[in-house]
Amino acid sequence: DIELTPQGYVIADNGKGFKDKEQITDFFGTFGFPHEENDGVFYGRFRLGRAQSFGISRSEWYSKDFCMAVDLKVDLDMDDKEAPLGYAVTEGHPFYQGCKIVGEFYNQQNVGSISDFYKAFLGERPEEMPIIPALIKMIRYLPCDVFINAEKVNVSTDESPVSHQTKAATFILNESDNGIVNIYNKGVYAYQIPTKYF
């Protein structure tokens, strides 16, 4: 579930979350922590995605009774025992099984709306869109339900005009009339190319 406003966001999942402080240090406090063979990771292969939120917002990440607070706009003191790595971990918060992220944008954002996606942005690149339409395009074919502001926004590839599907990618045609093929990998937008190349 994702809630988005021009001022901030809340992202909540129903996964396993962080089991203890050691796992927080290993996986939250370390970028690119190596994977173990057969660890079942389907997404998050490079373990860098969370850093994208750090650049645009202060955030609090809740899991079990822990909270990891990140604000890279404050002056960091490497000798600060509370937040030596730019984030602080506290315990004793209300229990949350998965992970819930509450963020406040450093600058107000143009989030757009869900209806914007269907009206204007099917053929556009995500970097050219407001946040909500861009996010919908990025996760359009994820195999789990995704809700933005309480509305389900992704669909099955069975409900879309799929031109061709391989193990590596899904090629989507006819989402717009501008001659673009959208390419998705594991349900996530990867690239678009003109139909003239097909």
N, C-alpha and C positions, 0 to 999 in steps of 0.2 A: 504494500500500500504506500502510495506517495501522495503527500499533500504539498501543493506549491502555491505560494503567494509572491508578489513582488518583493516582500521583505525576507522571506525565508522558506524553509521546507521541513517536512518530517518524512522520513523513509523508514518503514518498519517491515520486518520479515518474520517468518515463523520457523526459522532454521534452528541450528544448534546453539548459536552464539558462542561467546568465549567461555571456556569452562573454568579458568582460574587465572591468577595474575601472571603466572609463567607463560601461559599461552598468549596473553595480552602483550607481554614484552616481546615474545618471539614473533608473533604475527602482526600485531598492530604497530608495535614500536620498531619493527624492522621492515624496510622495503625490500621486495624481491627475495623474501625468505625462500630457500630452495624447496621444491616439492620432493616428496618421497615417491618411489615407484608405486603405482596402483593406489594413490591416496584418494582417488575418486573425484578429483577436481575437474569440473566441466567448464566452469568460467573462472576468471581470476588467475589465469595461468602465470602472469608475471607479478601478481600481487602489488600492483601500483595504483589501481583505480581510485582508491580513497584519496590519494594526493590531489586529484582534480578538485575535490571539494575544499581542500585546505587553502587553495589559492583564491577562492571567491567568497569564503564564509568562515565564521567561527562556528564550531560545532561541538556537540556533546553526543557521545556514542554510549548508549545504555545496553548492557548485556548482563544477565543474572543480576547480582546486586552491585555491579561495577558501573562507573561512569568514567569515560576517557574524554577529557575536555581539551580541545585544540583551538588555539587562536594564534596564528602566525603573525598577526599585526601588532602583538605586544612585544616589547623589548625582551629578548631572551637572555637569560643569565645562565650560563652552563654550570654554574656552581649552585643553582637553585635546586634544593633537594626535593621540592614539590613538583617541579616540571623541568627536569634536566634535559629532556629531549624535545621540548616544545609542546609537550602534552602532559596533563596531570591525571593520575588515576586515583579515584576515591571509591570507597566501599560504603555499604549500608543504604543504598538506594532501593526504591521499590523494585521487586523482582520482575524481570522481563526475560522470558525464555530465549527468544531469538536475539536480534539486534535492532535497536531503534536509534536512528540518527536525527537529532534536532539541530537544524542549522539556521543561522542568521546571516544573510548576505552582507558583505562589506558595503556594497552599493546596491541600491534598488535595481531590480532586474525587470526586463520586459519578458514576462512569462507567457504572454499570449493566452489562448484558451484551447480546449479540446476541439471545439467547432472550427477554429482556425485551420487545424490540420486538414480537415475534410474539405474546406472551402478553397484553400489556396496552396497548400504545401506538399501535396503528394509527390510532385516531381522535383522538388527543391532539394538542395543539399542541406543536411542538418546544421552546418555552421552558418547558414544564411537565414535561419529561422529563430523565432522566439523560443524560449526553453520548452514549453509544453509540446508544441508541434514537433520540435527537434527530438525530444525524448520519445514521443510516440513513434516517430520514424525509426529511431534507433532500436527500439524493442518490439517492433510491430509483430513479429512472428515468434516471440519467445514461447516455449512450450508450457509455461505456467501462467496463471492469471495475473495480470498486472492492472492495478487500479490507480488512476490519477484523479484526485479530488472526488473520490467515491464512484468513478465511472470506469468500467472495464475498457481498456484501450487497445489490447492486442487481440489478434485473431489467429486461427489455425491456417496453415498454408492450404488446407483443404477448402477454406472459404475465400481463397484468393486466386486470381488468374495466373497460376504458376506455369511458366513456360518450360522450365527444365529443372530437375532436382538431381543432385549428385551427393555423394557422401561429404564432399567438401563445401558445397554451397547450394543455395536455392536462388534461382534467377526469376525475378518477378517482372512480368510484362503488364502493360495496360493499366497501371495504377494511375496514370495521367495521360494526357494526349500530347505530351511534348517529346515523344520519341526517346524515352529513357528506359534502360533496363536497370532495376535496382537489384543488387546482389547482397544476399544475407548469408551469414555463416552462423550456424547453431541458433538461428532465429534472430540474430543481431545484425543490423545494417553494417555492411562492410564498404561498399563502393557503388558507384553508378557509372554506366557507360552508355553512349548513344546506341540506339538500335541499329544504326547503319553498319555497325561492326558485326552484326549477326546475319 
